[in-house]
Each structure stands twice: as C-alpha cells, then as structure tokens.
Amino acid sequence: MPLTFFILTFCILVLLVVMSYKIRSFKISREEYFREFGEEDPKKSNISTARNNVYALIVITSAALIFSLYIIVKDTIYAGHLMEWLNIVVRLLHITFGIAWIGASFYFVFLENALNRTENVREELAGNLWAVHGGGFYYLEKYKIAPSQIPKHLHWFKYEAYFTWLSGFCLLFIVYYFNASAMLIDKQVLDISPLAGIIIGVGSFILAWFIYDLMCKSPLKKNIVLFSVTGLIIATAFAFGYSHIFSGRAAFIHFGAMLGSIMAANVFFVIIPSQKAMVKAAKDGKFLDPQLGKNALMRSLHNNYFTLPVLFVMVSNHFPSTFGNKYSWIILIIITIGTAGIKHWLNLREKGKLSIWILPSSIVILLAAAFLSAPKSNNAKCESTVSETEVYAIIQNRCISCHSDKPTDPAYTAPPNGIAYRNINDVIKLKDRILQRVVITHTMPQNNKTNMTEEERNIIKCWIEQSK
C-alpha cells in the first residue's frame, strides 16, 4: 500500500510540474499578445492565482511523497540514510531562503532609516537615496502612498519569507518530530508522549501568533515601551514553558520557530495584503487608507528586530553551555534582549542618530549570559584513581550506540560530527569536549537516552581531572 501511494504521488507531482510550465508559457504568450495592443490582460490575476495554486500543490505533493518514502523505509537500514539526506537538503534550502529573507529585511529597514527626506524631495515622495554597489550607481525613491501609475513589472518580496518558514517547518519535523522520542522529549524534563509534544509544539506557534496579533491591533501598539515590555514578558513565558516541556535543544529551536512563525504570518496576513490593497487602489484610482501602509511597516519593523534572536537560535544547538544550562530559558531571553538591542542600535545608527548607552548595554547583557552559563564546579570527591578501562567501559555502554563507525541507534547512519570511539585513545583526544557535554552540561548522551547515571558522569570527571 505505501509503495502504491508513493508511485501515485510521484505521478501526480510530475503532472503538476508539467502543468506549472504550461501555465507559465500560457501567461507569457498572453502578456506578449496584449502588450502589442497596449492593454493589460484581464485574466492576469486569474492566471497568477492558478499558478500559485499549482505551486502550493507541488509543495504539498512533495511533502506527501517524502512522507510515503519514509513509511516505506521505516525500520529498515535505509531509514537513517533517508533522514540524514533530508536533513542536509532541507537545511540547505532553509539557510538559503533565510539569507534571502533576512537580507531583504535588513536592506529595506536600512533603506527606510537612511532615506533623504528633506533635500530636493518631490511632493509625492517620502524620500530618496543614492547608493553605489557592485561597480554601479543606484537611485531609489519611496512614494508616500503610491505612484500615479503602477508599473507593469512590480517585484514582490514574499516568497523568501514563505519558503524560509516552510523549509524550517519541514526541518522541524525531520530533526525533532519524526524522531520525537529521542530529540524532542526528555523524560527527565517532562514525561509525555511524542504525539503530545508535537501537538504542544505546533499549537504554541498558533497561540503565539494570536496573542501577538491581538497586541498589534490593541491600543497597546501606541505605546512602544509598554508594547515591548509586554511582548518580552510573553516571550519569556513561552521560553519558560518550552524549557519545562521539551529537551534543551528542542526548547531553543521551538522558541526560534515561534518567532519565525510570527514573522512569516506578518508577511502573509498583514504585509502582503496591505501591499495588494495599495496596488489595487492605485490601479483603480481610489482612495487608499494610509493606515494600511503604517500597519505593514510596523510589522516589518518587528520582523527586523526578531531576526537576530532567531539567528542565534539557529546556531544554538552547537553550543551546549546555552541550551544545556539549568536555567536555559533565562539564557535564551538574555541573548534575545541583547541581540535585539544591538539591532536597535544599528537601526538608530542608520537614521544618523547617536545612542551612547544602547550598544554598551546590549554587550553587557550578552556578557551576562556568558557569565550565567559558566560551568559550576562539581564537588563530587574522587576517592580513588579511575582507570582508562573503567572509563572506556562506560563509553562503550552509553555512547557507542551513536559514536561508532556503524551506529546502532536508528537516528544515525554515521557517527554524529564524525566522532567515533574506536578505542581509549579516541576518548583521550576528546576528553575536553566530553567534560563539557557529559559532565558539565549533561547534554550527552542525547536526552540521556542510554540512561547514563550521575555516578558514571562523576567517574568520567575524576578520570579527566586525574589525567591532567
């Protein structure tokens, strides 16, 4: 049955891809036809809608195809290999789209901040900017509302956001949800079922969006300081909740995914609809409510401040001193405040405003995170000399299922990060990293899935101290 579904889904995907090319060719031919008569295609909107619907079906069908393939290879030797390559491909897509989205966000906020708004600015303009890049000069103008005539070719910045979120959501499933019992759930934090964890994770993104959206539509938005403090309190509540439900790494990733979901929802539900309304009103020669543009600009600015905290979360799984800390949620919020503060300083600088205290304060806040996450001394006494044989026996019992040339853990087909403990010499070479991950942060074994005891961690600690 899964194989039949896979073949059927693959055929549908091929058909949809062919259809997308046909629609594109049809759209181009109609544009050329109406261009000869100096007219606009009356069915242009319908064709674009049909094209977008086909693209959406391609994405959905691709996801169904991958899921059916996963069902086919599940519990076989190919399961880990499939997940590893899905991780590689989707992670690369996520990073690529993310760079495009964040780059556009940084650029347009810079553009808004750096506009010349006073010198030789025409009445219909909000400002202009001269720039040089890549060996050429550029001149940009921003209209207060819209030009008197909308150009035929208008670029929309939206797909970068959509595909960043979509690829990130897929990556969340690949890394954390498909292997929820090992990567998402830590029974030492909260003993819940994988399904319950997934529902809580996805549901939290929806809840966060509704809370944030209500804040943006409430009188609270008129008071920037009160809005920011309220948002920080709510974000802290989410960070606290995640850290008391999921494993350390999963808690951090879900916090970043929550912010990323709000950012993408801002684009989809507010920014793009406002821009469409602006374009339609300009084409129809009707009055345009300027509040639409203000709302879109406010959401875009919020997205700009979210970017650095989200970027930190994306790289945080490489730094166990953050997510492995006892008070990881406090570390997460401190870094969120510090990075957002640095972005605020950059935004002010682009406006030509001098702020003496924001950058130093942000740096001090980030240094506070480094101080709070510093390792605490383990006071366990070493009553006897620990032998290499004793330590390697613990490594074989608790670590070899992942860190060997041929891992037996179903999540891996190769040792994570290329680390394989073939003999005691491999352990000796990595003793500093083992001290950090196994003894200090307790982030290895992953979610303690092999049930390493505190006594075993202390034995490893004593051996490392004695070998110095």
VENRAMO-V199947 format. One record per residue. N is the residue number from 1. PSI is psi in radians with two decimals (* if undefined). Layout:
BEGIN
n=N psi=PSI
n=N psi=PSI
END
This chain:
BEGIN
n=1 psi=-0.86
n=2 psi=-0.64
n=3 psi=-0.71
n=4 psi=-0.76
n=5 psi=-0.70
n=6 psi=-0.82
n=7 psi=-0.77
n=8 psi=-0.77
n=9 psi=-0.69
n=10 psi=-0.75
n=11 psi=-0.72
n=12 psi=-0.71
n=13 psi=-0.77
n=14 psi=-0.75
n=15 psi=-0.74
n=16 psi=-0.69
n=17 psi=-0.78
n=18 psi=-0.73
n=19 psi=-0.66
n=20 psi=-0.68
n=21 psi=-0.66
n=22 psi=-0.76
n=23 psi=-0.71
n=24 psi=-0.77
n=25 psi=-0.71
n=26 psi=-0.73
n=27 psi=-0.77
n=28 psi=-0.75
n=29 psi=-0.70
n=30 psi=-0.68
n=31 psi=-0.74
n=32 psi=-0.68
n=33 psi=-0.87
n=34 psi=-0.42
n=35 psi=-0.58
n=36 psi=-0.53
n=37 psi=0.09
n=38 psi=0.50
n=39 psi=2.91
n=40 psi=2.41
n=41 psi=2.08
n=42 psi=-0.35
n=43 psi=0.29
n=44 psi=-0.75
n=45 psi=-0.72
n=46 psi=-0.70
n=47 psi=-0.72
n=48 psi=-0.70
n=49 psi=-0.76
n=50 psi=-0.72
n=51 psi=-0.79
n=52 psi=-0.65
n=53 psi=-0.67
n=54 psi=-0.72
n=55 psi=-0.73
n=56 psi=-0.71
n=57 psi=-0.60
n=58 psi=-0.75
n=59 psi=-0.81
n=60 psi=-0.76
n=61 psi=-0.66
n=62 psi=-0.73
n=63 psi=-0.73
n=64 psi=-0.65
n=65 psi=-0.78
n=66 psi=-0.72
n=67 psi=-0.73
n=68 psi=-0.63
n=69 psi=-0.67
n=70 psi=-0.72
n=71 psi=-0.66
n=72 psi=-0.77
n=73 psi=-0.06
n=74 psi=2.42
n=75 psi=0.36
n=76 psi=3.03
n=77 psi=-0.22
n=78 psi=-0.13
n=79 psi=-0.88
n=80 psi=-0.65
n=81 psi=-0.75
n=82 psi=-0.82
n=83 psi=-0.64
n=84 psi=-0.76
n=85 psi=-0.58
n=86 psi=-0.73
n=87 psi=-0.81
n=88 psi=-0.90
n=89 psi=-0.86
n=90 psi=-0.63
n=91 psi=-0.72
n=92 psi=-0.75
n=93 psi=-0.77
n=94 psi=-0.78
n=95 psi=-0.75
n=96 psi=-0.87
n=97 psi=-0.63
n=98 psi=-0.72
n=99 psi=-0.76
n=100 psi=-0.75
n=101 psi=-0.88
n=102 psi=-0.66
n=103 psi=-0.76
n=104 psi=-0.71
n=105 psi=-0.83
n=106 psi=-0.72
n=107 psi=-0.79
n=108 psi=-0.52
n=109 psi=-0.70
n=110 psi=-0.79
n=111 psi=-0.78
n=112 psi=-0.70
n=113 psi=-0.57
n=114 psi=0.02
n=115 psi=2.43
n=116 psi=2.05
n=117 psi=0.04
n=118 psi=-0.72
n=119 psi=2.04
n=120 psi=0.79
n=121 psi=2.15
n=122 psi=2.77
n=123 psi=-0.66
n=124 psi=-0.07
n=125 psi=2.58
n=126 psi=-0.31
n=127 psi=3.05
n=128 psi=2.98
n=129 psi=2.29
n=130 psi=2.44
n=131 psi=2.73
n=132 psi=2.35
n=133 psi=2.43
n=134 psi=0.56
n=135 psi=0.18
n=136 psi=2.78
n=137 psi=2.47
n=138 psi=2.50
n=139 psi=2.09
n=140 psi=2.50
n=141 psi=2.44
n=142 psi=2.22
n=143 psi=2.59
n=144 psi=-0.74
n=145 psi=-1.20
n=146 psi=2.69
n=147 psi=2.81
n=148 psi=-0.48
n=149 psi=2.15
n=150 psi=2.23
n=151 psi=2.67
n=152 psi=-0.66
n=153 psi=1.86
n=154 psi=2.12
n=155 psi=2.33
n=156 psi=2.27
n=157 psi=1.59
n=158 psi=-0.64
n=159 psi=-0.46
n=160 psi=-0.75
n=161 psi=-0.80
n=162 psi=-0.80
n=163 psi=-0.46
n=164 psi=-0.83
n=165 psi=-0.77
n=166 psi=-0.80
n=167 psi=-0.64
n=168 psi=-0.69
n=169 psi=-0.70
n=170 psi=-0.72
n=171 psi=-0.62
n=172 psi=-0.71
n=173 psi=-0.79
n=174 psi=-0.80
n=175 psi=-0.75
n=176 psi=-0.61
n=177 psi=-0.67
n=178 psi=-0.39
n=179 psi=0.84
n=180 psi=-0.64
n=181 psi=-0.48
n=182 psi=-0.65
n=183 psi=-0.52
n=184 psi=-0.83
n=185 psi=2.26
n=186 psi=1.88
n=187 psi=-0.32
n=188 psi=-0.31
n=189 psi=-0.97
n=190 psi=2.21
n=191 psi=1.58
n=192 psi=2.90
n=193 psi=2.69
n=194 psi=-0.70
n=195 psi=-0.74
n=196 psi=-0.70
n=197 psi=-0.74
n=198 psi=-0.77
n=199 psi=-0.75
n=200 psi=-0.76
n=201 psi=-0.94
n=202 psi=-0.71
n=203 psi=-0.58
n=204 psi=-0.57
n=205 psi=-0.75
n=206 psi=-0.78
n=207 psi=-0.77
n=208 psi=-0.71
n=209 psi=-0.78
n=210 psi=-0.71
n=211 psi=-0.83
n=212 psi=-0.76
n=213 psi=-0.69
n=214 psi=-0.68
n=215 psi=-0.75
n=216 psi=-0.39
n=217 psi=-0.07
n=218 psi=2.92
n=219 psi=-0.26
n=220 psi=-0.52
n=221 psi=-0.32
n=222 psi=-0.33
n=223 psi=1.74
n=224 psi=-0.75
n=225 psi=-0.83
n=226 psi=-0.68
n=227 psi=-0.78
n=228 psi=-0.75
n=229 psi=-0.75
n=230 psi=-0.76
n=231 psi=-0.67
n=232 psi=-0.71
n=233 psi=-0.75
n=234 psi=-0.74
n=235 psi=-0.69
n=236 psi=-0.70
n=237 psi=-0.71
n=238 psi=-0.75
n=239 psi=-0.75
n=240 psi=-0.79
n=241 psi=-0.80
n=242 psi=-0.74
n=243 psi=-0.30
n=244 psi=0.14
n=245 psi=-0.79
n=246 psi=3.02
n=247 psi=2.87
n=248 psi=-0.88
n=249 psi=-0.79
n=250 psi=-0.61
n=251 psi=-0.79
n=252 psi=-0.81
n=253 psi=-0.67
n=254 psi=-0.59
n=255 psi=-0.78
n=256 psi=-0.69
n=257 psi=-0.58
n=258 psi=-0.83
n=259 psi=-0.73
n=260 psi=-0.63
n=261 psi=-0.68
n=262 psi=-0.73
n=263 psi=-0.82
n=264 psi=-0.68
n=265 psi=-0.62
n=266 psi=-0.77
n=267 psi=-0.83
n=268 psi=-0.75
n=269 psi=-0.36
n=270 psi=-0.99
n=271 psi=-0.94
n=272 psi=-0.79
n=273 psi=-0.65
n=274 psi=-0.73
n=275 psi=-0.68
n=276 psi=-0.70
n=277 psi=-0.67
n=278 psi=-0.79
n=279 psi=-0.76
n=280 psi=-0.76
n=281 psi=-0.69
n=282 psi=-0.71
n=283 psi=-0.67
n=284 psi=-0.09
n=285 psi=0.49
n=286 psi=2.89
n=287 psi=2.40
n=288 psi=2.20
n=289 psi=2.00
n=290 psi=-0.28
n=291 psi=-0.49
n=292 psi=-0.78
n=293 psi=-0.65
n=294 psi=-0.70
n=295 psi=-0.77
n=296 psi=-0.71
n=297 psi=-0.68
n=298 psi=-0.79
n=299 psi=-0.66
n=300 psi=-0.68
n=301 psi=-0.69
n=302 psi=-0.78
n=303 psi=-0.67
n=304 psi=-0.68
n=305 psi=-0.44
n=306 psi=-0.36
n=307 psi=-0.82
n=308 psi=-0.75
n=309 psi=-0.69
n=310 psi=-0.72
n=311 psi=-0.70
n=312 psi=-0.79
n=313 psi=-0.66
n=314 psi=-0.56
n=315 psi=-0.07
n=316 psi=-0.47
n=317 psi=-0.09
n=318 psi=-0.06
n=319 psi=1.53
n=320 psi=-0.33
n=321 psi=-0.29
n=322 psi=-1.12
n=323 psi=-0.32
n=324 psi=-0.01
n=325 psi=2.62
n=326 psi=-0.64
n=327 psi=0.96
n=328 psi=-0.59
n=329 psi=-0.56
n=330 psi=-0.74
n=331 psi=-0.76
n=332 psi=-0.79
n=333 psi=-0.67
n=334 psi=-0.80
n=335 psi=-0.61
n=336 psi=-0.80
n=337 psi=-0.78
n=338 psi=-0.80
n=339 psi=-0.66
n=340 psi=-0.61
n=341 psi=-0.72
n=342 psi=-0.70
n=343 psi=-0.65
n=344 psi=-0.71
n=345 psi=-0.74
n=346 psi=-0.72
n=347 psi=-0.73
n=348 psi=-0.69
n=349 psi=-0.68
n=350 psi=-0.44
n=351 psi=-0.08
n=352 psi=0.25
n=353 psi=2.46
n=354 psi=2.15
n=355 psi=2.05
n=356 psi=-0.60
n=357 psi=-0.36
n=358 psi=-0.85
n=359 psi=-0.87
n=360 psi=-0.67
n=361 psi=-0.72
n=362 psi=-0.70
n=363 psi=-0.73
n=364 psi=-0.70
n=365 psi=-0.77
n=366 psi=-0.65
n=367 psi=-0.54
n=368 psi=-0.64
n=369 psi=-0.71
n=370 psi=-0.68
n=371 psi=-0.81
n=372 psi=-0.51
n=373 psi=0.03
n=374 psi=2.51
n=375 psi=2.47
n=376 psi=2.49
n=377 psi=2.40
n=378 psi=2.03
n=379 psi=0.13
n=380 psi=2.26
n=381 psi=2.46
n=382 psi=1.79
n=383 psi=-0.31
n=384 psi=2.89
n=385 psi=2.29
n=386 psi=2.28
n=387 psi=2.77
n=388 psi=-0.60
n=389 psi=-0.72
n=390 psi=-0.74
n=391 psi=-0.78
n=392 psi=-0.51
n=393 psi=-0.69
n=394 psi=-0.76
n=395 psi=-0.77
n=396 psi=-0.63
n=397 psi=-0.62
n=398 psi=-0.35
n=399 psi=-0.44
n=400 psi=-0.41
n=401 psi=-0.47
n=402 psi=-0.83
n=403 psi=1.16
n=404 psi=2.95
n=405 psi=-0.55
n=406 psi=1.49
n=407 psi=2.48
n=408 psi=-0.22
n=409 psi=2.28
n=410 psi=-0.27
n=411 psi=-0.24
n=412 psi=2.47
n=413 psi=-0.21
n=414 psi=2.71
n=415 psi=2.31
n=416 psi=2.30
n=417 psi=0.34
n=418 psi=0.25
n=419 psi=2.02
n=420 psi=2.25
n=421 psi=1.46
n=422 psi=-0.52
n=423 psi=3.12
n=424 psi=-0.46
n=425 psi=-0.63
n=426 psi=-0.62
n=427 psi=-0.74
n=428 psi=-0.71
n=429 psi=-0.53
n=430 psi=0.39
n=431 psi=-0.57
n=432 psi=-0.72
n=433 psi=-0.65
n=434 psi=-0.69
n=435 psi=-0.76
n=436 psi=-0.83
n=437 psi=-0.69
n=438 psi=-0.76
n=439 psi=-0.83
n=440 psi=-0.94
n=441 psi=-0.25
n=442 psi=0.51
n=443 psi=-0.05
n=444 psi=2.48
n=445 psi=2.70
n=446 psi=2.05
n=447 psi=0.39
n=448 psi=0.77
n=449 psi=-0.35
n=450 psi=0.13
n=451 psi=0.83
n=452 psi=2.33
n=453 psi=2.86
n=454 psi=-0.60
n=455 psi=-0.71
n=456 psi=-0.66
n=457 psi=-0.70
n=458 psi=-0.62
n=459 psi=-0.78
n=460 psi=-0.71
n=461 psi=-0.84
n=462 psi=-0.71
n=463 psi=-0.76
n=464 psi=-0.74
n=465 psi=-0.69
n=466 psi=-0.41
n=467 psi=-0.08
n=468 psi=*
END
